[in-house]
Amino acid sequence: MSNPTKGVLFALFATLLWSVNMVIASGIKDHIPPIGLAFWRWTIACLVLAPFALKSTIKNFTIVKKHLRYLVFTAVLGITIFNTLIYIAGKTTSAVNLSLIAISIPLFIVAISRIIFKETVSNLKIIGIVTIITGVLVLITKGSLQALLKINFTIGDLLMLVACFFFAYYTILVRKKPPELTPKVFLFSVFVIGTLLLFPFYLCEHLFYKKVVFDTKTILITTYVGLFASLVSFYLWNEAIRLIGTSKTALIYYLIPIFSGILAYFFLNQAIGLIQIISMGIIVSGLLITNKK
Protein backbone atom coordinates (compact mmCIF):
# COMPACT_ATOMS: atom_id res chain seq x y z
CA MET A 1 0.00 0.00 0.00
CA SER A 2 1.41 3.39 -1.02
CA ASN A 3 1.98 6.16 1.50
CA PRO A 4 -0.70 8.49 0.02
CA THR A 5 -3.30 5.69 0.18
CA LYS A 6 -2.27 4.85 3.73
CA GLY A 7 -2.42 8.51 4.74
CA VAL A 8 -5.96 8.93 3.36
CA LEU A 9 -7.14 5.77 5.14
CA PHE A 10 -5.57 6.95 8.42
CA ALA A 11 -7.29 10.35 8.14
CA LEU A 12 -10.61 8.69 7.25
CA PHE A 13 -10.48 6.37 10.25
CA ALA A 14 -9.49 9.19 12.62
CA THR A 15 -12.41 11.26 11.33
CA LEU A 16 -14.77 8.31 11.81
CA LEU A 17 -13.65 7.89 15.43
CA TRP A 18 -14.16 11.60 16.11
CA SER A 19 -17.64 11.34 14.55
CA VAL A 20 -18.54 8.64 17.07
CA ASN A 21 -17.15 10.91 19.79
CA MET A 22 -19.42 13.77 18.69
CA VAL A 23 -22.48 11.52 18.74
CA ILE A 24 -21.56 10.37 22.25
CA ALA A 25 -20.71 13.87 23.50
CA SER A 26 -24.10 15.24 22.45
CA GLY A 27 -25.84 12.62 24.56
CA ILE A 28 -23.84 12.97 27.79
CA LYS A 29 -23.18 16.70 28.09
CA ASP A 30 -25.35 16.90 31.23
CA HIS A 31 -23.95 13.70 32.73
CA ILE A 32 -20.22 14.50 32.88
CA PRO A 33 -18.79 18.02 33.46
CA PRO A 34 -16.74 19.21 30.45
CA ILE A 35 -13.28 19.57 32.03
CA GLY A 36 -13.74 16.32 33.94
CA LEU A 37 -14.53 14.48 30.71
CA ALA A 38 -11.50 16.01 29.00
CA PHE A 39 -9.17 15.26 31.93
CA TRP A 40 -10.15 11.59 32.36
CA ARG A 41 -10.18 11.12 28.59
CA TRP A 42 -6.51 12.07 28.35
CA THR A 43 -5.56 10.33 31.60
CA ILE A 44 -6.84 7.04 30.18
CA ALA A 45 -4.98 7.67 26.92
CA CYS A 46 -1.73 8.27 28.86
CA LEU A 47 -2.17 5.13 30.97
CA VAL A 48 -2.87 2.92 27.96
CA LEU A 49 0.05 4.33 25.96
CA ALA A 50 2.54 4.25 28.88
CA PRO A 51 3.53 0.53 28.64
CA PHE A 52 4.43 1.04 24.98
CA ALA A 53 6.04 4.50 25.11
CA LEU A 54 7.34 5.21 28.63
CA LYS A 55 10.62 3.32 28.22
CA SER A 56 11.39 4.98 24.87
CA THR A 57 10.47 8.40 26.25
CA ILE A 58 12.81 8.00 29.24
CA LYS A 59 15.56 6.73 26.93
CA ASN A 60 15.11 9.78 24.68
CA PHE A 61 14.53 12.26 27.51
CA THR A 62 17.42 14.45 26.31
CA ILE A 63 15.65 14.88 22.96
CA VAL A 64 12.33 15.54 24.72
CA LYS A 65 13.98 18.16 26.93
CA LYS A 66 15.62 19.77 23.89
CA HIS A 67 12.22 20.26 22.23
CA LEU A 68 10.24 20.87 25.42
CA ARG A 69 9.00 24.31 24.39
CA TYR A 70 7.63 22.90 21.12
CA LEU A 71 6.02 19.95 22.93
CA VAL A 72 4.37 22.18 25.56
CA PHE A 73 2.93 24.52 22.94
CA THR A 74 1.62 21.58 20.89
CA ALA A 75 0.16 19.91 23.99
CA VAL A 76 -1.60 23.09 25.13
CA LEU A 77 -3.30 23.56 21.75
CA GLY A 78 -4.18 19.97 20.87
CA ILE A 79 -4.72 18.34 24.27
CA THR A 80 -5.34 20.88 27.04
CA ILE A 81 -7.50 23.37 25.16
CA PHE A 82 -9.11 21.91 22.01
CA ASN A 83 -11.48 19.20 23.26
CA THR A 84 -12.05 20.99 26.57
CA LEU A 85 -13.38 24.03 24.71
CA ILE A 86 -15.62 21.82 22.57
CA TYR A 87 -17.15 20.21 25.66
CA ILE A 88 -17.63 23.63 27.30
CA ALA A 89 -19.08 25.09 24.10
CA GLY A 90 -21.55 22.21 23.90
CA LYS A 91 -23.10 23.37 27.18
CA THR A 92 -24.22 26.72 25.75
CA THR A 93 -24.82 26.15 22.04
CA SER A 94 -26.60 23.73 19.74
CA ALA A 95 -25.20 20.79 17.81
CA VAL A 96 -26.20 22.59 14.58
CA ASN A 97 -24.01 25.57 15.45
CA LEU A 98 -21.09 23.33 16.45
CA SER A 99 -21.29 21.50 13.13
CA LEU A 100 -21.46 24.77 11.21
CA ILE A 101 -18.45 26.27 12.99
CA ALA A 102 -16.43 23.02 12.63
CA ILE A 103 -16.26 23.84 8.91
CA SER A 104 -13.61 26.42 9.81
CA ILE A 105 -11.00 23.83 10.88
CA PRO A 106 -9.90 22.77 7.37
CA LEU A 107 -10.15 26.38 6.21
CA PHE A 108 -7.85 27.51 9.03
CA ILE A 109 -5.42 24.68 8.19
CA VAL A 110 -5.32 25.52 4.48
CA ALA A 111 -4.84 29.23 5.26
CA ILE A 112 -2.06 28.64 7.80
CA SER A 113 -0.35 26.13 5.47
CA ARG A 114 -0.41 28.76 2.75
CA ILE A 115 1.10 31.41 5.05
CA ILE A 116 3.70 29.28 6.85
CA PHE A 117 4.65 26.64 4.26
CA LYS A 118 3.85 28.69 1.16
CA GLU A 119 1.65 25.89 -0.16
CA THR A 120 -0.09 27.04 -3.33
CA VAL A 121 -3.87 26.96 -3.39
CA SER A 122 -4.93 26.22 -6.97
CA ASN A 123 -8.20 27.37 -8.51
CA LEU A 124 -9.31 23.73 -8.59
CA LYS A 125 -8.72 23.38 -4.85
CA ILE A 126 -10.66 26.59 -4.16
CA ILE A 127 -13.58 25.25 -6.23
CA GLY A 128 -13.41 21.99 -4.31
CA ILE A 129 -13.41 23.75 -0.92
CA VAL A 130 -16.40 25.91 -1.91
CA THR A 131 -18.20 22.76 -3.08
CA ILE A 132 -17.50 21.01 0.24
CA ILE A 133 -18.74 23.99 2.27
CA THR A 134 -21.89 24.11 0.14
CA GLY A 135 -22.53 20.43 0.86
CA VAL A 136 -22.02 20.90 4.61
CA LEU A 137 -24.36 23.92 4.66
CA VAL A 138 -27.02 21.96 2.77
CA LEU A 139 -26.68 19.14 5.31
CA ILE A 140 -26.92 21.44 8.34
CA THR A 141 -29.77 23.63 7.06
CA LYS A 142 -31.64 20.82 5.25
CA GLY A 143 -31.52 22.93 2.10
CA SER A 144 -33.33 25.89 3.67
CA LEU A 145 -31.80 29.36 3.40
CA GLN A 146 -34.19 30.55 6.12
CA ALA A 147 -32.76 27.99 8.55
CA LEU A 148 -29.26 29.38 7.91
CA LEU A 149 -30.40 32.98 8.44
CA LYS A 150 -32.23 32.12 11.67
CA ILE A 151 -29.22 30.57 13.40
CA ASN A 152 -28.41 32.45 16.63
CA PHE A 153 -24.85 32.54 17.90
CA THR A 154 -23.83 32.41 21.59
CA ILE A 155 -20.65 32.49 23.68
CA GLY A 156 -20.38 28.75 23.03
CA ASP A 157 -20.09 29.45 19.32
CA LEU A 158 -17.16 31.79 19.94
CA LEU A 159 -15.48 29.13 22.09
CA MET A 160 -15.98 26.56 19.33
CA LEU A 161 -14.43 28.91 16.77
CA VAL A 162 -11.39 29.42 19.03
CA ALA A 163 -11.16 25.63 19.50
CA CYS A 164 -11.18 25.14 15.73
CA PHE A 165 -8.33 27.60 15.27
CA PHE A 166 -6.28 25.89 18.00
CA PHE A 167 -6.76 22.46 16.43
CA ALA A 168 -5.78 23.85 13.04
CA TYR A 169 -2.59 25.24 14.54
CA TYR A 170 -1.96 21.93 16.34
CA THR A 171 -2.17 20.19 12.96
CA ILE A 172 0.38 22.63 11.53
CA LEU A 173 2.72 22.05 14.49
CA VAL A 174 2.53 18.28 13.97
CA ARG A 175 3.93 18.82 10.50
CA LYS A 176 6.85 20.74 12.05
CA LYS A 177 7.63 17.86 14.42
CA PRO A 178 11.41 17.41 14.82
CA PRO A 179 12.41 14.19 13.02
CA GLU A 180 14.35 12.87 16.04
CA LEU A 181 11.07 12.69 17.99
CA THR A 182 9.55 9.33 17.07
CA PRO A 183 5.73 9.20 16.74
CA LYS A 184 5.45 7.14 19.93
CA VAL A 185 7.61 9.47 22.03
CA PHE A 186 5.99 12.57 20.55
CA LEU A 187 2.46 11.33 21.21
CA PHE A 188 3.17 10.21 24.78
CA SER A 189 5.00 13.43 25.65
CA VAL A 190 2.20 15.60 24.27
CA PHE A 191 -0.48 13.55 26.03
CA VAL A 192 1.26 13.68 29.41
CA ILE A 193 2.11 17.40 29.22
CA GLY A 194 -1.39 18.30 28.05
CA THR A 195 -3.03 16.25 30.81
CA LEU A 196 -0.80 17.72 33.53
CA LEU A 197 -1.62 21.24 32.37
CA LEU A 198 -5.32 20.35 32.40
CA PHE A 199 -5.23 19.02 35.98
CA PRO A 200 -5.46 22.42 37.85
CA PHE A 201 -8.59 23.31 35.86
CA TYR A 202 -10.09 19.88 36.56
CA LEU A 203 -9.37 20.34 40.27
CA CYS A 204 -11.15 23.72 40.31
CA GLU A 205 -14.16 22.25 38.49
CA HIS A 206 -14.21 19.29 40.90
CA LEU A 207 -14.11 21.50 44.00
CA PHE A 208 -16.27 24.45 42.99
CA TYR A 209 -18.57 23.39 40.14
CA LYS A 210 -19.44 19.73 39.63
CA LYS A 211 -17.80 16.40 40.44
CA VAL A 212 -17.44 13.48 38.05
CA VAL A 213 -19.70 10.62 39.15
CA PHE A 214 -17.96 7.36 38.26
CA ASP A 215 -20.96 5.23 37.38
CA THR A 216 -21.11 2.63 34.60
CA LYS A 217 -22.06 5.20 31.95
CA THR A 218 -19.17 7.50 32.87
CA ILE A 219 -16.63 4.68 32.87
CA LEU A 220 -17.76 3.34 29.47
CA ILE A 221 -17.81 6.79 27.86
CA THR A 222 -14.44 7.96 29.21
CA THR A 223 -12.87 4.62 28.28
CA TYR A 224 -14.06 4.96 24.69
CA VAL A 225 -13.00 8.58 24.24
CA GLY A 226 -9.71 7.86 26.02
CA LEU A 227 -8.82 4.90 23.83
CA PHE A 228 -10.32 5.60 20.43
CA ALA A 229 -11.22 9.31 20.21
CA SER A 230 -7.87 10.23 21.83
CA LEU A 231 -5.10 7.66 21.53
CA VAL A 232 -5.96 5.90 18.27
CA SER A 233 -7.44 8.88 16.42
CA PHE A 234 -4.62 11.31 17.28
CA TYR A 235 -1.99 8.77 16.24
CA LEU A 236 -3.76 8.17 12.91
CA TRP A 237 -4.29 11.92 12.34
CA ASN A 238 -0.62 12.71 13.03
CA GLU A 239 0.54 9.92 10.72
CA ALA A 240 -1.82 11.11 7.99
CA ILE A 241 -0.30 14.59 8.23
CA ARG A 242 3.17 13.06 7.85
CA LEU A 243 2.15 10.97 4.85
CA ILE A 244 -0.09 13.29 2.80
CA GLY A 245 0.45 16.77 4.28
CA THR A 246 -1.73 19.13 6.28
CA SER A 247 -4.05 20.43 3.57
CA LYS A 248 -5.19 17.04 2.23
CA THR A 249 -5.58 15.65 5.73
CA ALA A 250 -7.63 18.69 6.74
CA LEU A 251 -10.07 18.31 3.87
CA ILE A 252 -11.00 14.79 4.99
CA TYR A 253 -12.26 16.34 8.24
CA TYR A 254 -15.26 17.59 6.23
CA LEU A 255 -16.56 14.01 6.22
CA ILE A 256 -17.48 14.27 9.91
CA PRO A 257 -21.09 15.40 9.13
CA ILE A 258 -21.49 12.42 6.79
CA PHE A 259 -20.10 9.92 9.27
CA SER A 260 -22.15 11.46 12.10
CA GLY A 261 -25.34 11.24 10.02
CA ILE A 262 -24.74 7.57 9.16
CA LEU A 263 -23.92 6.71 12.78
CA ALA A 264 -27.02 8.55 14.01
CA TYR A 265 -29.10 6.54 11.51
CA PHE A 266 -27.84 3.19 12.80
CA PHE A 267 -27.53 3.93 16.53
CA LEU A 268 -30.05 6.71 17.22
CA ASN A 269 -32.69 5.74 14.64
CA GLN A 270 -32.46 9.13 12.96
CA ALA A 271 -33.66 8.95 9.37
CA ILE A 272 -31.49 9.90 6.38
CA GLY A 273 -33.58 11.83 3.86
CA LEU A 274 -33.05 13.02 0.31
CA ILE A 275 -31.41 16.28 1.46
CA GLN A 276 -28.83 14.32 3.50
CA ILE A 277 -28.03 12.09 0.53
CA ILE A 278 -27.65 15.09 -1.80
CA SER A 279 -25.39 16.92 0.66
CA MET A 280 -23.22 13.83 1.13
CA GLY A 281 -22.83 13.60 -2.64
CA ILE A 282 -21.82 17.29 -2.85
CA ILE A 283 -19.24 16.89 -0.05
CA VAL A 284 -17.68 13.78 -1.64
CA SER A 285 -17.60 15.55 -5.03
CA GLY A 286 -15.79 18.49 -3.45
CA LEU A 287 -13.20 16.16 -1.88
CA LEU A 288 -12.58 14.51 -5.25
CA ILE A 289 -12.15 17.92 -6.92
CA THR A 290 -9.69 19.20 -4.28
CA ASN A 291 -7.53 16.06 -4.56
CA LYS A 292 -7.55 15.95 -8.35
CA LYS A 293 -4.11 16.61 -9.84
Salt bridges, closest charged atoms under 4 A:
ASP30 OD1 - LYS91 NZ 3.72
GLU119 OE2 - ARG175 NH1 2.14
GLU180 OE2 - LYS66 NZ 3.66
GLU180 OE2 - HIS67 NE2 2.70
ASP215 OD2 - HIS31 NE2 3.00
GLU239 OE1 - ARG242 NH2 2.74
